[in-house]
Amino acid sequence: MLARWRSCAVHNKALLRATKNPRVASAAATLSRCAQQYSHSDAPLRLSPYCSRTRGGFGAERGVGAGKGSIPGKMSQGQTPLQKPPGYRDASIPIQRPQPLPPRKAAALPSSFYQKKRRNWCRTCCCCTCIVLVLLILLIIAAGAFFYAWFDPKLPVVHLKTIKFTKFNVTNTDAGPALDAQSSLDIEIKNPNKHFELEYDKTRVVLNAGNGENLGEQTLPGFTQGKNNVTTLKFTIKASQELLAKKDADMIINGFRNKNLVVSPEVRTGIGLKGNGWKTGIVQVDVICAGLTLNQIQNSATPECHIKLLDW
């Protein structure tokens, strides 16, 4: 290889003296300098980057280094091109840089993850509805307070008048002791209101003994009670073949004979207010008259009964 470079240097010197083209002369001078660098050295061939480009062939690029009559840019036939050193890069070839990866697309989320846009008119409608409801509630409360202060509505006053047994018999049957009883019960109801009437729903009365034994029941139809009026309801209560326990049967028989049998009438009805062309709804009430003995009732005791409104 050194012999080849030395011959190339001699040839380039001759070419440098013979040519008059400045571009060809510059290329030949470069090749001559590179050949002289290694002409007197026996070390392995190591070219600098500048001479490496020269070794690749200025003559091949510019048509220099070929024999007489050769075509510029091409080597003559039979001439072996010099090998390019490792790491050689042709400056005329543009550097191809790796293209950046396209940006990743965000994964599509389900529609439930996206916040729904609410329109202003929907919010305005909700606010207006809430304001109207609050105003209506306040108006109803104010109207109720005015009505109560002006008319002063009151619940009726209930008294137990009399209880009379026309039949009371306990017989033994195959199923056990059975009660046959019949009684008349009078309840007095007073309407203390001066501005409106009281409207009653159907009225059901149940007569119980002290331990809860059923002594009979009856139901009356509804009616209307006038202003500041007193009404007496008469009930005929019957019990037919009402089974009793042996212990309860003995206690009821002894209590009836001694007039110390405790009875508890319970009345369930509905009450509403009624005025000139208007009326309210019916409200269910319970009337309880408890803890009375037959002896107290026969002595004209008329205790006031307790009214439970809305389970109060």
Steps between C-alpha positions, in 0.01 A plus 500: 500500500789740575644429158169593346489830690859580399422441134188710539707781649748497208213499253325788681818707503531460124132582461546809719780629278317423175148629573392857481147452644496646851234251628692200368825646633349543848382138507836371380685703761281355773565144388873572482509624859315197628727263306813669630369464855528122480764452228792471744312313776480126546227528765152375428294736292294736718358795317374817656140599425626752246714245317229236541278716284792542263551125502139455398606675185500864410590362166188285502285802593661753271633269226861522621730198537375317192719424209528697185174528317290384793149636563472742794321349805572139394796271560687343214453135437722269704560758777408379853322768710639567843299364792326749721624496861267404786275783608528677164203722416451681174432866570290534186243251631254667740471355847179306546386554851241264650151630468330567834218269593154643452334611824288238667131555482321515831289197569132565443315504832144372540229757468422470871845647588435824317332775696174596341457864429195645661328789344431820685126477441483167688675650803276805486189281481608295803572813704165654409317178590669482841421864570133452405471191723653682795264793449199267480599324823544832677164618365324186624659535843397865520144421389475219757626726777250771405215247483586354841535843662177635352262202530666315792393146392451247780456125521164364621447411863392136558339357815385148582139523621369149577564129450216254563523123449176339391660160453809346655548122491806272502452139387738208476548357152727236351745778401489658847302772677300724263345842570163621376442866593295799393526856632395854419761776510444876481781742408455878512693715247514880524614734221656808670565688173285805418619562143474161328340158521664163565472224243541142631591191306345162584541427870596159639485422873655197670428407864782315680530358849789575735740239354407568137213251465261604223149577628360602159518775234283707262550751214287810427496699173657845471315821587541879528486687830385863509679799651517503880284186511477196730426158348445167675589180317316184604666165429358151540796270553475123459742212556404150387691186597816693585750241621676572828774340702389311814670748731363804314148354494495456879631855554241654265213310666607605849557862393158523336327363810688736735467806269876553505562383144728752327387596149681711239303634201718596202360712216673543163371764259609782269450876553505791253405870503218635286414864429289700255588339167825343615621207706823335597609141466417227748758424770482167685474520880470250784284562807587295807292482821694265725498393864130512585314244708133412463435637848648843405296520182174411681571780750478751208874549460564665163876510455650689210657278235844561356535581126812380316565701184752352254613248766585779749 
